[in-house]
Amino acid sequence: MNPSANSPAALARPVGPAPAVGGRRPWIDHWLETVRDLQDLKDSHPMMDAVIDEIDGRMIRIGDHWLADFASCNYLGFDLDAEIIEAVPEYLRTWGTHPSWSRLLGSPALYEEIEERLTDLLGCEDTLLLPTITHIHMSVIPLLAASGTVFMDARAHKTIYDGCQVARARGAAVKRFRFEDPDHLDELLRAERDPTRLVVMDGVNSMTGNAPDIRAFAAVAREHGALLYVDDAHGFGIVGERTPDETSPYGSRGNSVIRHAGESYDNVVLVGGFSKAYSSLLAFVACPTDVKELLKVAAPPYLYSGPSPVASLATVLAGFDVNERRGDQLRATVYRHTRRILDRLTCHGVLTPNRSGFPIIEVPLRDHRRIADVGRFLFDRGVYVTLAAFPLVPKHEVGFRFQVTAANTDAEVDAAIAGIDALAERGELRLITDDLPAAGPAV
Ligand SMILES: Cc1ncc(COP(=O)(O)O)c(C=O)c1O
């Protein structure tokens, strides 16, 4: 689930930790009340907090119920790829299961190999690997922000928001610019006196499935001497550089949103992860070498955190090979499946924020109170989706989300489409013509 920074859950504040009185824990009661809708859904709904008993390809079994999974972010299907799975045991025999040094203390040579290949794939100056994007945001945003000003996308991912909160606690100021609005960023930067400026935002957005206008944001950031920091968790592996022979509008090679936009890395720091398209626990910062060297001594996860398991380093390396040989075919499959779902929504006049054709398709409901019933309806028809419930998203965006992967079959996409048909017929889905607030709230 990907709550945005301005969701009510993100903005809610506890009244302050209070001691237990007579067995009551008021701070827990306060939080439970704040997230009551989600808590009720979690307790009652088979698509929340579910235990997956078994998988068969992209089919999953929960209890005795088999469902087509559209909630996984394994976009390229590398989690199930025989070539990648078969590559792992040799690495385990050579390196053991887990390095267990922090990277500063000892990095298996696999890290160097991955950084080299990744730098080449992205076409950037250098890269640094850390276990997760969350580790990166929490440590790198405060370092880059120093005591300057951070300009944060109003709908930035919660983990970016949390990184900004740490930066604020260390003396930075944090200002928000309107989602997808480079002109508003320009306005704020123009009025700014602080010479240290960091702009933080998402690449391919985890809720809308769209990419920002990277060229416009990069131009504004450069004009005002700001560093642009982009989290492309969902774009890396899917979108890439444009080529005449590309197999889909995603572009080629899956080398992320900066290359997809034809942008350079001047004044741009790109953050991405392998935990989605590459199905591996690892993440990266693409940055100049002097910044990398600084991070090696100043970013706590490099110094103190446990590393990624060897199996994850192995699946990244094997994943690079598969990406090179078959990645563009896999991306074409992802696009074809995604297109079928999007076309069906269009056929019914159903609203989705997805304008890009990228494989994240959010479908808002007409009535947010129907979320549990709609989820149950899809569950009963064997379709597993991500429920986007209040307070993770504002009430007018409550709905469900398909994430489409190369490992989904045509029959699974048929099941998703049958679910859409039935829900559209029952009038559960918001239509393009409905007179309701548009997705993407202002600051
Ligand atoms: C945009 C975005 N950033 C960061 C994360 C967190 O990534 P990680 O699991 O590598 O910390 C997610 C996970 O869903 C995400 O969607």
The ligand as an SDF file (V2000), in Angstrom:
LIG
                    3D

 16 16  0  0  0  0  0  0  0  0999 V2000
    7.3230    5.2470   -4.4800 C   0  0  0  0  0  0  0  0  0  0  0  0
    7.8460    4.3160   -3.4310 C   0  0  0  0  0  0  0  0  0  0  0  0
    8.9550    4.6550   -2.7440 N   0  0  0  0  0  0  0  0  0  0  0  0
    9.4600    3.8560   -1.7980 C   0  0  0  0  0  0  0  0  0  0  0  0
    8.8610    2.6590   -1.4750 C   0  0  0  0  0  0  0  0  0  0  0  0
    9.4700    1.8020   -0.4020 C   0  0  0  0  0  0  0  0  0  0  0  0
   10.4580    1.0300   -0.9930 O   0  0  0  0  0  0  0  0  0  0  0  0
   11.3570    0.0410   -0.1070 P   0  0  0  0  0  0  0  0  0  0  0  0
   10.5220   -1.1520    0.1570 O   0  0  0  0  0  0  0  0  0  0  0  0
   12.5400   -0.2550   -0.9900 O   0  0  0  0  0  0  0  0  0  0  0  0
   11.7380    0.7760    1.1090 O   0  0  0  0  0  0  0  0  0  0  0  0
    7.7210    2.2540   -2.1600 C   0  0  0  0  0  0  0  0  0  0  0  0
    7.0880    0.9550   -1.8410 C   0  0  0  0  0  0  0  0  0  0  0  0
    5.9880    0.6480   -2.1440 O   0  0  0  0  0  0  0  0  0  0  0  0
    7.1970    3.0970   -3.1620 C   0  0  0  0  0  0  0  0  0  0  0  0
    6.0920    2.7620   -3.8180 O   0  0  0  0  0  0  0  0  0  0  0  0
  1  2  1  0
  2  3  1  0
  2 15  2  0
  3  4  2  0
  4  5  1  0
  5  6  1  0
  5 12  2  0
  6  7  1  0
  7  8  1  0
  8  9  2  0
  8 10  1  0
  8 11  1  0
 12 13  1  0
 12 15  1  0
 13 14  2  0
 15 16  1  0
M  END
$$$$
